Amino acid sequence: MTDVTLFGASPFDAIAHTDERGECWFARELMPVMGYINWREFKDAIDRAKIAAGNTGADVNSLFGDVPKKVTGGRPAEDFRLTRYAAYLVAMNGDPRKPEIAAAQTYFAVKTREAEMATTVSELDELQVAERYVATLKAKRELELQIAAQAPKVEAFDAYMEADDVFLVGTVAKTLGVKEAVLRRYLRDEGIVMAHPARRNEPYARYVTAGYFEVKSRPVETNHGPIARNTTFVTTKGVEWLRKSLERAGVIEPKPRLALVRSGGVA
């Protein structure tokens, strides 16, 4: 579970911003820290939070400000500027099965209580202040290094994640940090896809029925004209299933959801 303490380092502190309107967080940065890899699922939590805010009579627009961000070579990516209260409502309306959501609920409840108590720096022990400052800088630096390492992958993943939610096997391999040949060999060895030359690398029906794969027929140009050829795609559900399977098999190292940053190209 994400470590959240009153004076300790927190990933939520590391991604907090301060502008002319005060402290805030951006939804796209909060998404992985709250345990989500799919923007559509996280957007559902934001929409529920907006409804909850509206039911209390709060100004939804001021709590959840639109922040469009350009994606290189693609359409603008939707984003929101969230106040502390808005972020707390998102956490309260997130998936309760995620340990990151529980951590977020604790963090924003503590931050809200801090604000209510209006504790000033002068009232804190100087050593506590120094320790908190150093811990926050360290957490922020670690998060920046992690994001920087994944940065080349983020924009491309956003583009295909919001397309059809089905991805080429090679794209999934890049996302999971494994060579495509290794992933394909694993699929064959585990009996997930067929080895027969006529239907090589096509998943068996039970895995398609389970929602992990889709097989689509696409026209391919040959010397004799276009022919239809089946191509295997992995669904969003299948990406997460493969990640867990590969971790259990020891093919890839276990990693937090933040490390599964989106990468690759449109299927």
N, C-alpha and C positions, 0 to 999 in steps of 0.2 A: 504493500500500500504506500502511496505517496506520503512522505514524512511531512507532517504539518504541526508545528509547535509555535507557541506564542513568540519566542525569541529565536527560534532556530531557522535554518534555511528552508525555503519553500520554493518549488517551481512556480507557484502562483505569484510570489514576490518578484521572481526573476523576470516575468513577462508583464508586470504592471507598468502602466504609463501614467504620466501626469501632463495634462495640457491646461489650456486656459479655463476649462470647466472643472478641473480637478482630477482625481485619481480615476483610472479607467483600464479596461482590458479589451483586447480585440478578439472577436469570436474565433477567427482562423487560428490564432495563437493558442487560445484556450482549448480548442477541439482536441488535439492530441494529449494534452496534459489531463484532460477529463476522460481519457480512455477511448476516444473515438477516432476511427480512420476514414469514416464515410461522412462527408459533409451533409448529405441528405438526412442521415439519421440524427446528426447533431442539430441540424436546422429544425427538426421536429421538436427537440427539447426546447430550443429557443422560442418556437411558436407557442408551445404550451406555457412557457414562462411569460410571454407577452399577454396571453389570455389571463393568467393569474394576476399580473400587474394591472391589467385593465379592470378586472373585477374588484380591485381594491380602490379604484378611482385614481390611480397614479397616471402620470403623463408618460405613456408608452414610448412616444417619439423621443423624449429626452433621456429615457432610460436605455433605449435600444436604438442608437443613432446609426443610420446607414453609412457605410464606409466602402464605396466601390474601389476595388483594386484592379489594376490592369494586369493581365496575364500575357506575357510576350507571345505574340503570334496567335492569340486566341481572344475569346470574349472576356469582358470584365468578370472577375470573381466576386461574388456577393460576400460582404463582410459587415460586421456590426461593431460599433463602439459601445461597450457595456459599462455602466456604472457598477460600483460595488454591489448595490442592491440587485441590479439586473443579473450580474454574474451569480449571485446567491440564488436567485429565482431559477436560473438555468440549472444550477447544481441540484436544486430541490426537485426539478422536473426531469432530471436525467435518468438514465437506466440504473436502478438501485442495485443491480447485480454487479456493477463495475466498482471495484475497490477505489478507483480514482474519483468516482462520484462521491463516495463516502468521505474521502479526503477533502474534496472540494467543499462539501457541505460544512465540514468542521472548520476549514480554513476561513471561509467567508462569514461563518457565524462568529468566529473569534475576532475577525477584523471589524465586523459590525459592532461587536461588544466593545472593542478597543475605541472605536469612534464615539460610542455613547458615553464611555467613561471619560473621553477627552483627556487621556493621559498625556502630559507634556514630556518632552525629552529631559527637561530639568528635574523632573520627579523621578527619573530612572537612575539606577546606579550607573556610574560612568563605565564600569567594566561591562555591564550588560549591554549598554549602548554600543560600545566598541565591538563586542563579540557579535552582536546582531548585524552590525554594519559589515564586518568581515565575512560573516557567513552568507549574507545576501549577495555580496560581490562575487564570492566563490560560486554560489549556485547560478548566478547570472552568467558568469564566464563559462561554466560547464554547459549550460543550455545553449549559449551562443556557439560553442564549439560543435555541439551535436547538430544544431540546425545548419551550421556552415558546412558540415560534412555531407549533409543530405540535400543542401540547397539546389544542386543541379537537377535533382529529381522532382522537386515539388511541383513546378508549374506544369510539366508534361503530365504528371499523374492527375492533377486537377482537370486537365483537358479531357483525358480519356475516362476518368471516373464519372464525369457528368455527361458522358456520351451515351453508351448503351449498357454500361456496367458489365460488360464481358470483355475479356482480355486475352491476347495471344499468350501462349505458353512461354515464349521468350520474354515477354514483358513481365509476366509474373516472376520468372526466374530473377530478373534484374531487381524487382521490388523486394524479393526475399533474400537477395544477396547470395545467390548460388548460380553456378554456370548452367546454361540451358541444357547442355548435354548431360549434366549430372541430374537435373530435375527429370528429364525425359527417361533416363535410365532407371531412376527411382520409380517412376510411374509404371514402367514395364515390369520391373522386378517385383513390384508389389501387386501386380495383376490388376492395376487400375485401368490401364489402356491395353489395347490388343497389340500382339506382335506379328500377326498374320500380314504378309506383304500387301494383300488387297485392301486391308483396313488398318494399316499400321498407324499406331499412335492415336487411334480413336478410342474414347472411353467406353467401357462396358455400360450397358443400359442402366444397371442399378445405380451407377454414379451420376448418370444424367438425370434419372428419376429423383435422386436425392437432392438435385439442384446445385451440384458442384461444377458441372460442365454443360456446355451447349455445343452441338455440332451443326454447322451451317454449310450449305452448299454455295460455293462461289465460282464464278466463271474464271477460267484460266486460259490464257492464249497459248496455243501450241502451233507447230508447223502445219498442222492439219485443221486449224481453226479453233475456236473457243470450245472448251469442254468444261463440264461441271466437276468440281473437286471439293470433297468435304474437308473442312477445316475445324479443328477443335479449339474452343474458347473456354476460358475459366471464368466462372461467375464471381461476383464479390464474395458470396458465401464460400465458394471454392477456394479463394485466396486465403481466407482465414483458416479454413479446414486444412489446406496444404501446409500452412505455416506451422500449425500445431503438430501435424503428422511428421513433418521434417524435424521439428525440435525433439519429439519423442524418439525418433529414429537416430538422433545424433548427427543428422546431416548438416544442420545449422545450429548455431548457439541460440539459446533462449534469449529473447530481447524484449524490452518493454514496447508497448504499442507505439510510442513516439518514434521508435527506431524504424517502424514500418512505414516510413514516409513514402508517399506516392511517387512512382517513377515509371518510365517507359513511354509508350506511344499508343495512339488510338488503334484499337483492334481493327 
